């Protein structure tokens, strides 16, 4: 593998981690009422940040 490819992959991974971190922090900073207004609960935060929210429901259809 070329070194630049590895650096690009690392940069992409770090960017994705940072985006998940920002989403998780933003949602965690919301009140339970605000989360409910957008159809979420505190238990949903990790799934939303990781891009897994609603994936199981999509497989059923």
N, C-alpha and C positions, 0 to 999 in steps of 0.2 A: 504494500500500500504506500501511496505517496504521502509524505509528511503533511502537505497542504490539505489533503483530503481528511486526514485525522484531525487537523486543527479546525477545519470547517465543521466536522462532526461534533467535536467538543464544544465549539462555539454555539452550534445549534442546540445541543443538549443543555448548555448553561442558559441559553435564552428561554428555552421551553420551561426549564425549572423556575426561572425568575418569573415568567408569566403565571405559572401555576401558583407560585408564592403570593404574587400580587392579588390574584383572584381570591385565594383562600383568605388572605388578610382583609380584603375588602368585604367579603361576605361575613367573616367573623366579627367585623366591626358593626354590622347591622343589628338592629334590635330584632327580637323574635317576631314582632309585628311587621317590620319591614320585610323580613324573609318570607313571612306568610303572604304578604302582598304580591310577591313575585313567585309564589307557589313552591317555596322551599322551607325546609326545617334545618335546624343546626346539624342534624344527622346527614343531610344532603351535601354539606359544604365540601367534604373531601371528594365525593363523586363528581361534583360540578367542576372543581378545580382540576381534577385528573381527566376530565372529558368522558367519564363513564356514566354520567347522569342520564337516565332514560334509555340506555343501550339495551337493557334486558327487555323493556317494553317493545322496542323496535323489533327484536328477534321473534316476538310472539305473533307479529302480524305478517 
